[in-house]
Amino acid sequence: MTAMLAAACLVLLGLLAGTEFIVRWGVQPVLSSLDDRAHLVARIGLVKRLKVIVPALIVPSVVVTVAHFVVAFGDPGAAGRWAGLASLVAFLLVAAFGTIPINMRVDGWDPDNPPADWRAQVRRWVDLDVYRSSAAILAFVLFTLAAVL
């Protein structure tokens, strides 16, 4: 049971970290290179698509990771799992109180008539995403290290 949970945890955290890595280092630089209207159309489209996909990945990742944490509580690698869980909590907090509220606003934007402060909101999102994506990647790395101990 513990091995199955560990494997599921690593697969889900790996997918989550990979998704965050690609958005941060693949998608964001491309968006920032687009002209304003194309940037807005792409960002709005991404938010509409990812608001379904990302929660479908986050929820099982959190559930399985917490289950693995509980089941493997006294096993070797506990310090790594504690740190990994803290990183996952940091990811969730930055998402819940930072990027998700911005995404909810972006979802209602009109690319032909964006809010006057849209660039500032995007900059804020990008700044927060550095922390969010780093926390997801760190959680994956820490749980992986804990698994090999």
N, C-alpha and C positions, 0 to 999 in steps of 0.2 A: 504493500500500500504506500509506504513512504517513498519508494523508488518511483512508483507511477506518478505520485503527486509532484515529486521533484522534477521528473521529466516534463510533465504538463506545465508546471510552473516555468521552467526554463524555455519551453517552446513559446508560451504565451508572452512572457516578459521579453523574449527575443523578438517576437513579432512587434510588440509595442515599442521597444527600443528602436527597432529598424524603421518603423513607421515614423517615429519622432525624428530620427536621424535624417531620413529622406526629406521630410517636410522642412526641417531646419536648414540643412546644407544643400538640398537639391531644389526644392520648390521655391523657397523664399528668395534666393538670389535671382532666380528667373523672374519672379513676380516684380522684384525691385527694378529690373532692367526694362520692364514694359512701359509704354506710354500710359498716362493716367487712366484712360477709358479701358484699355485692354487689361490693365492691372485690376481695375475694379470688377470687370466682367469675370476675369479668372478667379479672383479672390472670392467673389460672391458664389460662383459655381463650385469652387472647392469647399466652401463652408456648407453649402447645401448638400453636397455629396458626403463629406466627411462627418457631418453631424449624425449620420446614420452608422457609418462604418466604424468610427473611432469608439463610440460607446459600446458597440458590439464586441470590441476587442478589450476595452478597459474593464468592463464588468467581469467577464470570466477571468481576466488576468488577476484582478484584485481578489476575487473569491478563491481561486485556486492557490494563489500565493499565500493568503491568510491561512487556508486549510493546511498547506504544506508547512508553514511556519509553526502552526499549533502541533501538528503531528510529529514534526521533527524537532520539537522544542529542546530536548536534552541531547540531541545528536551532535557529533562534531560539526564544526562550522557555524555554531550558534551566533558567534559575534558577527560573522558575515551576513547571516540572515537578519539579525537585528538591524544592522546598518542598511541592508537592502530594503527592509521594511520601512525604515525611516525615510529612505530615498523615495520609495513608492508613495508614502504619505505626503512628502514634499511635492512630488509630481501632482498628486490629486489636489492638494491645496492651491497650488499655483494655477492649475487648470480651473478649478471650481470658482476661485475668487479673482482670477486674472483673465485668462484667455477665453474661457467659455462666455462670460458676460460680453466681451468684445465681439465674439463670434455671433452671439444672438443679435447684436445690433447690426453687424455686417449682413446677416441673413435678410434684413429688411431694407437694405440700401438699394437705391436706384442708380445704376451706373451713369445715367445721363444727368442725374441731379443728386450727387452724393452730399452728405453733410459737410459743412464748411471745415470741420476739424478732422476729416477722414484720414488725412496723412498722419496727424498726431495719434489717432487711435491705432493706425497700422504700426507706427513706430513703437507705441506702448506694447502692442501685441508681440512684435518682433523681440523687444527687450525681454518680455516675460517668457517668451518661447525659449530663449537661451537657457534659462533656469529650468523650465519644464522639461525640455528635451534632455538636458544634461542629467536631471534627476532620474528620468526613465532609463537612460543608458546606464547610469551608475547602479540603479537597482538590479538591472540585468547582470552587470559585471559582478556585483557583490554576491548575488545568489549563485552565479556560476562558480565563483571562487569557493563559496561555501560548499557547493556540491562536490567539488573535487577533493575536499579535505577528508 
